[in-house]
Amino acid sequence: MTRERAGGGSRAAEVRPAATVMLLHESAAVGELEVYLLRRTSSMRFAPGMHVFPGGGVDERDTDRDIRWAGPPPAEWAERLDVAEPSARALVCAAVRETFEESGVLMAGPPSGGVVADTRGEDWEADREALVGRSLSFTEFLRKRDLVLRSDLLRAWSRWITPPGETRRFDTRFFAAALPEGQQTREVGGEADRVAWMRPADAVAAWRRGDLRMLPPTVTSCAELADCGSLAAAMAARRTIFPIEPEMREVGGKLRIVVPEGVPYPQS
């Protein structure tokens, strides 16, 4: 939800489906909940300079029925996300794929069970870059490595829609996921120029001070995570998923993003 807006008389921007994942862990030092944030480069067309969670738009190949899958099936996700089954499959696939592309963390494992323990190394990096470049589909990637997508590692969190009038609009499903044991995030470059693990409450405080730029969905999600207080509580949280679509309004002579009533948006 940037403030880059379409000019008068232009056609309304298409709303594209997208997925983003709040990667969570409890820091070894103090045992407190932390969330992984990326700062998008200033050259990005959407949300430049903003701190976001790993994620991005759905690729048309994310709907592939042949994708190898473990955990709740697409039909269950369709009910949870209130979409058709092909869309549910695509959103879950995009969430896992984009997280790997942007952080190196992969929510997948062998068919016999478990999760990949480490995704570092030149061969993994070559596959990640091929996914980013779209020369390799996620289905092909999993088949090549004899892995299955682990949908049970994701928790549906919320749904946010970019306000009308923006030049790029997304209908984004937010998910939460615990960092798989043994895996590490890594700074992979590309769309981000900074990465950090932060306590959600610290992220909100930095946003209030003006030290950390975040869009309303990210700020709200961090505040909700802070209220959970622990990894176990966040992953066990019972969430009601409904579309949240902020509006752009003139407030005090300035154009501002206004979040609908009932959404726990922190005050700056």
C-alpha positions as a LaTeX table, in Angstrom:
\begin{tabular}{lrrr}
\hline
Residue & $x$ (\AA) & $y$ (\AA) & $z$ (\AA) \\
\hline
Met1 & 0.00 & 0.00 & 0.00 \\
Thr2 & 2.23 & 2.74 & $-1.26$ \\
Arg3 & 1.29 & 6.34 & $-1.87$ \\
Glu4 & 2.10 & 6.02 & $-5.55$ \\
Arg5 & $-1.31$ & 6.57 & $-7.09$ \\
Ala6 & $-2.81$ & 6.30 & $-10.53$ \\
Gly7 & $-3.38$ & 9.54 & $-12.37$ \\
Gly8 & $-6.86$ & 10.83 & $-13.13$ \\
Gly9 & $-8.66$ & 9.08 & $-15.95$ \\
Ser10 & $-6.40$ & 6.00 & $-15.90$ \\
Arg11 & $-7.85$ & 2.54 & $-15.72$ \\
Ala12 & $-8.14$ & 0.94 & $-12.31$ \\
Ala13 & $-5.18$ & $-1.29$ & $-11.47$ \\
Glu14 & $-5.79$ & $-5.03$ & $-11.54$ \\
Val15 & $-5.85$ & $-6.61$ & $-8.08$ \\
Arg16 & $-3.34$ & $-9.48$ & $-8.11$ \\
Pro17 & $-3.31$ & $-12.37$ & $-5.62$ \\
Ala18 & $-0.25$ & $-12.50$ & $-3.38$ \\
Ala19 & 1.05 & $-14.24$ & $-0.27$ \\
Thr20 & 3.44 & $-13.23$ & 2.49 \\
Val21 & 4.86 & $-15.13$ & 5.46 \\
Met22 & 5.72 & $-13.88$ & 8.93 \\
Leu23 & 8.73 & $-16.04$ & 9.80 \\
Leu24 & 8.94 & $-16.43$ & 13.58 \\
His25 & 11.38 & $-17.78$ & 16.12 \\
Glu26 & 12.30 & $-17.28$ & 19.76 \\
Ser27 & 15.74 & $-15.75$ & 20.09 \\
Ala28 & 18.35 & $-17.94$ & 21.72 \\
Ala29 & 19.68 & $-15.00$ & 23.75 \\
Val30 & 16.52 & $-13.96$ & 25.61 \\
Gly31 & 13.90 & $-16.49$ & 24.51 \\
Glu32 & 11.54 & $-13.84$ & 23.16 \\
Leu33 & 9.44 & $-13.92$ & 20.00 \\
Glu34 & 11.05 & $-12.32$ & 16.95 \\
Val35 & 9.83 & $-11.80$ & 13.39 \\
Tyr36 & 11.90 & $-11.57$ & 10.22 \\
Leu37 & 11.72 & $-8.30$ & 8.27 \\
Leu38 & 13.17 & $-7.26$ & 4.91 \\
Arg39 & 13.68 & $-3.67$ & 3.73 \\
Arg40 & 12.73 & $-3.33$ & 0.09 \\
Thr41 & 15.22 & $-1.47$ & $-2.09$ \\
Ser42 & 14.47 & 2.12 & $-3.07$ \\
Ser43 & 14.26 & 1.07 & $-6.73$ \\
Met44 & 11.25 & $-1.23$ & $-6.21$ \\
Arg45 & 8.01 & $-0.11$ & $-7.89$ \\
Phe46 & 5.91 & $-1.37$ & $-4.98$ \\
Ala47 & 6.62 & $-0.30$ & $-1.39$ \\
Pro48 & 10.17 & 1.04 & $-1.92$ \\
Gly49 & 12.11 & 1.46 & 1.33 \\
Met50 & 9.42 & $-0.33$ & 3.35 \\
His51 & 10.08 & $-3.12$ & 5.83 \\
Val52 & 8.00 & $-6.14$ & 4.88 \\
Phe53 & 7.74 & $-9.88$ & 5.40 \\
Pro54 & 8.98 & $-12.28$ & 2.69 \\
Gly55 & 6.36 & $-12.68$ & $-0.02$ \\
Gly56 & 5.14 & $-11.72$ & $-3.44$ \\
Gly57 & 2.65 & $-12.28$ & $-6.21$ \\
Val58 & 1.22 & $-15.63$ & $-7.23$ \\
Asp59 & 2.88 & $-17.19$ & $-10.30$ \\
Glu60 & 0.43 & $-18.85$ & $-12.69$ \\
Arg61 & 2.41 & $-22.09$ & $-12.24$ \\
Asp62 & 1.67 & $-22.05$ & $-8.51$ \\
Thr63 & $-1.74$ & $-23.56$ & $-9.36$ \\
Asp64 & $-0.08$ & $-26.73$ & $-10.70$ \\
Arg65 & $-2.10$ & $-29.76$ & $-9.56$ \\
Asp66 & 1.04 & $-31.90$ & $-9.71$ \\
Ile67 & 2.82 & $-30.06$ & $-6.92$ \\
Arg68 & 3.98 & $-32.50$ & $-4.24$ \\
Trp69 & 2.12 & $-31.78$ & $-1.02$ \\
Ala70 & 1.94 & $-32.84$ & 2.65 \\
Gly71 & $-0.31$ & $-31.46$ & 5.38 \\
Pro72 & $-3.82$ & $-30.03$ & 5.05 \\
Pro73 & $-4.84$ & $-30.45$ & 1.37 \\
Pro74 & $-5.80$ & $-27.57$ & $-0.92$ \\
Ala75 & $-9.51$ & $-28.27$ & $-0.29$ \\
Glu76 & $-9.05$ & $-27.49$ & 3.43 \\
Trp77 & $-7.06$ & $-24.37$ & 2.63 \\
Ala78 & $-9.79$ & $-23.29$ & 0.22 \\
Glu79 & $-12.28$ & $-23.34$ & 3.08 \\
Arg80 & $-9.90$ & $-21.58$ & 5.44 \\
Leu81 & $-9.00$ & $-18.85$ & 2.93 \\
Asp82 & $-12.50$ & $-18.61$ & 1.42 \\
Val83 & $-11.31$ & $-19.15$ & $-2.15$ \\
Ala84 & $-11.64$ & $-21.81$ & $-4.83$ \\
Glu85 & $-9.35$ & $-24.81$ & $-4.47$ \\
Pro86 & $-6.98$ & $-23.84$ & $-7.33$ \\
Ser87 & $-6.54$ & $-20.39$ & $-5.76$ \\
Ala88 & $-5.87$ & $-21.93$ & $-2.35$ \\
Arg89 & $-3.23$ & $-24.21$ & $-3.83$ \\
Ala90 & $-1.61$ & $-21.24$ & $-5.56$ \\
Leu91 & $-1.59$ & $-19.05$ & $-2.45$ \\
Val92 & 0.00 & $-21.71$ & $-0.25$ \\
Cys93 & 2.52 & $-22.58$ & $-2.94$ \\
Ala94 & 3.37 & $-18.89$ & $-3.46$ \\
Ala95 & 3.81 & $-18.42$ & 0.29 \\
Val96 & 6.34 & $-21.27$ & 0.50 \\
Arg97 & 8.08 & $-20.44$ & $-2.78$ \\
Glu98 & 8.43 & $-16.71$ & $-2.10$ \\
Thr99 & 9.75 & $-17.35$ & 1.41 \\
Phe100 & 12.49 & $-19.55$ & $-0.01$ \\
Glu101 & 13.26 & $-17.05$ & $-2.76$ \\
Glu102 & 13.54 & $-14.09$ & $-0.37$ \\
Ser103 & 15.01 & $-15.66$ & 2.78 \\
Gly104 & 16.46 & $-19.06$ & 1.90 \\
Val105 & 14.00 & $-20.74$ & 4.29 \\
Leu106 & 12.15 & $-23.70$ & 2.81 \\
Met107 & 9.01 & $-25.23$ & 4.29 \\
Ala108 & 9.37 & $-28.59$ & 2.60 \\
Gly109 & 10.76 & $-31.99$ & 3.44 \\
Pro110 & 11.16 & $-35.59$ & 2.27 \\
Pro111 & 7.99 & $-37.64$ & 1.58 \\
Ser112 & 8.79 & $-39.82$ & 4.59 \\
Gly113 & 8.40 & $-36.82$ & 6.93 \\
Gly114 & 10.43 & $-34.03$ & 8.49 \\
Val115 & 11.73 & $-30.76$ & 7.11 \\
Val116 & 14.85 & $-29.88$ & 5.14 \\
Ala117 & 17.54 & $-29.16$ & 7.72 \\
Asp118 & 19.74 & $-26.79$ & 5.72 \\
Thr119 & 19.36 & $-24.91$ & 2.44 \\
Arg120 & 22.79 & $-23.35$ & 2.23 \\
Gly121 & 25.30 & $-24.25$ & $-0.47$ \\
Glu122 & 25.93 & $-23.50$ & $-4.12$ \\
Asp123 & 23.42 & $-26.06$ & $-5.41$ \\
Trp124 & 20.61 & $-24.65$ & $-3.28$ \\
Glu125 & 21.51 & $-21.12$ & $-4.30$ \\
Ala126 & 21.45 & $-22.08$ & $-7.99$ \\
Asp127 & 17.94 & $-23.50$ & $-7.56$ \\
Arg128 & 16.79 & $-20.44$ & $-5.63$ \\
Glu129 & 18.04 & $-18.14$ & $-8.38$ \\
Ala130 & 16.33 & $-20.29$ & $-11.02$ \\
Leu131 & 13.06 & $-19.93$ & $-9.12$ \\
Val132 & 13.52 & $-16.17$ & $-8.91$ \\
Gly133 & 14.26 & $-16.03$ & $-12.64$ \\
Arg134 & 11.24 & $-18.27$ & $-13.37$ \\
Ser135 & 13.34 & $-20.74$ & $-15.38$ \\
Leu136 & 12.35 & $-23.34$ & $-12.77$ \\
Ser137 & 8.84 & $-23.84$ & $-11.43$ \\
Phe138 & 8.25 & $-24.75$ & $-7.80$ \\
Thr139 & 6.75 & $-28.09$ & $-8.87$ \\
Glu140 & 9.91 & $-28.90$ & $-10.84$ \\
Phe141 & 12.09 & $-27.79$ & $-7.94$ \\
Leu142 & 10.35 & $-30.09$ & $-5.45$ \\
Arg143 & 10.37 & $-33.03$ & $-7.86$ \\
Lys144 & 14.06 & $-32.53$ & $-8.61$ \\
Arg145 & 14.93 & $-32.70$ & $-4.92$ \\
Asp146 & 12.34 & $-35.36$ & $-4.00$ \\
Leu147 & 10.60 & $-33.03$ & $-1.55$ \\
Val148 & 7.00 & $-32.26$ & $-0.60$ \\
Leu149 & 5.57 & $-28.88$ & 0.33 \\
Arg150 & 4.70 & $-28.81$ & 4.07 \\
Ser151 & 1.43 & $-26.89$ & 4.23 \\
Asp152 & 1.05 & $-27.88$ & 7.90 \\
Leu153 & 3.86 & $-25.46$ & 8.80 \\
Leu154 & 1.74 & $-22.46$ & 7.78 \\
Arg155 & $-1.00$ & $-20.69$ & 9.75 \\
Ala156 & $-3.44$ & $-18.38$ & 7.99 \\
Trp157 & $-3.26$ & $-14.97$ & 9.66 \\
Ser158 & $-5.06$ & $-12.22$ & 7.72 \\
Arg159 & $-6.05$ & $-10.81$ & 4.35 \\
Trp160 & $-5.26$ & $-7.27$ & 3.17 \\
Ile161 & $-6.22$ & $-5.58$ & $-0.10$ \\
Thr162 & $-4.33$ & $-2.57$ & $-1.50$ \\
Pro163 & $-6.52$ & 0.58 & $-1.53$ \\
Pro164 & $-8.20$ & 1.63 & $-4.80$ \\
Gly165 & $-6.29$ & 4.25 & $-6.76$ \\
Glu166 & $-2.86$ & 2.70 & $-6.26$ \\
Thr167 & $-0.93$ & 1.88 & $-9.43$ \\
Arg168 & $-0.17$ & $-1.64$ & $-8.16$ \\
Arg169 & $-2.75$ & $-3.51$ & $-6.10$ \\
Phe170 & $-2.58$ & $-6.86$ & $-4.33$ \\
Asp171 & $-5.01$ & $-9.11$ & $-2.51$ \\
Thr172 & $-2.54$ & $-10.56$ & $-0.03$ \\
Arg173 & $-2.95$ & $-13.49$ & 2.33 \\
Phe174 & $-0.72$ & $-13.27$ & 5.39 \\
Phe175 & 0.60 & $-16.48$ & 6.95 \\
Ala176 & 2.65 & $-17.23$ & 10.07 \\
Ala177 & 5.33 & $-19.91$ & 10.20 \\
Ala178 & 7.94 & $-20.98$ & 12.72 \\
Leu179 & 11.50 & $-21.06$ & 11.40 \\
Pro180 & 12.16 & $-24.77$ & 10.69 \\
Glu181 & 14.64 & $-26.35$ & 13.06 \\
Gly182 & 18.18 & $-26.31$ & 11.67 \\
Gln183 & 17.46 & $-23.74$ & 8.96 \\
Gln184 & 18.78 & $-20.20$ & 8.92 \\
Thr185 & 17.63 & $-17.09$ & 7.12 \\
Arg186 & 20.20 & $-15.50$ & 4.87 \\
Glu187 & 20.49 & $-12.17$ & 3.12 \\
Val188 & 20.02 & $-13.06$ & $-0.53$ \\
Gly189 & 19.92 & $-9.55$ & $-1.99$ \\
Gly190 & 17.69 & $-8.79$ & $-4.96$ \\
Glu191 & 14.58 & $-6.96$ & $-3.77$ \\
Ala192 & 15.89 & $-6.27$ & $-0.25$ \\
Asp193 & 18.87 & $-4.24$ & 0.96 \\
Arg194 & 18.51 & $-5.00$ & 4.66 \\
Val195 & 17.20 & $-7.87$ & 6.78 \\
Ala196 & 16.64 & $-8.17$ & 10.52 \\
Trp197 & 15.08 & $-10.33$ & 13.21 \\
Met198 & 13.16 & $-8.04$ & 15.56 \\
Arg199 & 10.82 & $-8.32$ & 18.50 \\
Pro200 & 7.40 & $-7.33$ & 17.10 \\
Ala201 & 6.92 & $-4.72$ & 19.83 \\
Asp202 & 10.30 & $-3.17$ & 18.96 \\
Ala203 & 9.31 & $-2.99$ & 15.28 \\
Val204 & 6.11 & $-1.15$ & 16.18 \\
Ala205 & 8.02 & 1.22 & 18.49 \\
Ala206 & 10.57 & 1.96 & 15.75 \\
Trp207 & 7.71 & 2.67 & 13.33 \\
Arg208 & 6.15 & 5.10 & 15.82 \\
Arg209 & 9.48 & 6.93 & 16.11 \\
Gly210 & 9.77 & 7.14 & 12.33 \\
Asp211 & 12.86 & 4.91 & 12.31 \\
Leu212 & 11.23 & 1.98 & 10.51 \\
Arg213 & 8.92 & 2.44 & 7.54 \\
Met214 & 6.12 & $-0.11$ & 7.35 \\
Leu215 & 2.78 & $-0.36$ & 5.59 \\
Pro216 & $-0.42$ & $-0.76$ & 7.66 \\
Pro217 & $-0.64$ & $-4.57$ & 7.21 \\
Thr218 & 2.92 & $-5.03$ & 8.48 \\
Val219 & 2.46 & $-2.65$ & 11.43 \\
Thr220 & $-0.84$ & $-4.28$ & 12.41 \\
Ser221 & 0.60 & $-7.79$ & 12.11 \\
Cys222 & 3.59 & $-6.89$ & 14.28 \\
Ala223 & 1.25 & $-5.44$ & 16.92 \\
Glu224 & $-0.83$ & $-8.62$ & 16.85 \\
Leu225 & 2.28 & $-10.76$ & 17.21 \\
Ala226 & 3.43 & $-8.63$ & 20.13 \\
Asp227 & 0.10 & $-9.29$ & 21.83 \\
Cys228 & 0.67 & $-13.04$ & 21.40 \\
Gly229 & 3.92 & $-12.78$ & 23.31 \\
Ser230 & 5.37 & $-16.19$ & 22.40 \\
Leu231 & 5.95 & $-18.44$ & 19.42 \\
Ala232 & 3.58 & $-21.08$ & 20.76 \\
Ala233 & 0.81 & $-18.53$ & 21.30 \\
Ala234 & 1.27 & $-17.02$ & 17.84 \\
Met235 & 1.12 & $-20.40$ & 16.11 \\
Ala236 & $-1.91$ & $-21.42$ & 18.16 \\
Ala237 & $-3.80$ & $-18.15$ & 17.69 \\
Arg238 & $-7.36$ & $-18.56$ & 16.42 \\
Arg239 & $-7.74$ & $-16.14$ & 13.55 \\
Thr240 & $-10.83$ & $-14.95$ & 11.72 \\
Ile241 & $-9.86$ & $-14.18$ & 8.13 \\
Phe242 & $-11.76$ & $-11.39$ & 6.41 \\
Pro243 & $-10.78$ & $-8.86$ & 3.72 \\
Ile244 & $-9.28$ & $-5.65$ & 5.08 \\
Glu245 & $-9.17$ & $-2.82$ & 2.54 \\
Pro246 & $-7.84$ & 0.53 & 3.81 \\
Glu247 & $-8.79$ & 3.78 & 2.12 \\
Met248 & $-6.80$ & 6.80 & 1.07 \\
Arg249 & $-8.33$ & 9.94 & 2.61 \\
Glu250 & $-7.33$ & 13.55 & 3.01 \\
Val251 & $-6.80$ & 14.17 & 6.72 \\
Gly252 & $-5.62$ & 17.59 & 7.87 \\
Gly253 & $-4.66$ & 18.50 & 4.32 \\
Lys254 & $-2.55$ & 15.37 & 3.85 \\
Leu255 & $-3.32$ & 12.13 & 2.03 \\
Arg256 & $-3.34$ & 9.31 & 4.58 \\
Ile257 & $-4.09$ & 5.60 & 4.68 \\
Val258 & $-7.11$ & 4.94 & 6.89 \\
Val259 & $-7.71$ & 1.43 & 8.20 \\
Pro260 & $-11.31$ & 0.20 & 8.67 \\
Glu261 & $-12.82$ & 0.32 & 12.16 \\
Gly262 & $-12.28$ & $-2.80$ & 14.24 \\
Val263 & $-8.79$ & $-3.48$ & 12.87 \\
Pro264 & $-6.18$ & $-3.11$ & 15.66 \\
Tyr265 & $-3.96$ & $-0.59$ & 13.88 \\
Pro266 & $-1.41$ & 1.01 & 16.25 \\
Gln267 & $-1.45$ & 4.75 & 16.69 \\
Ser268 & 1.63 & 6.58 & 15.50 \\
\hline
\end{tabular}
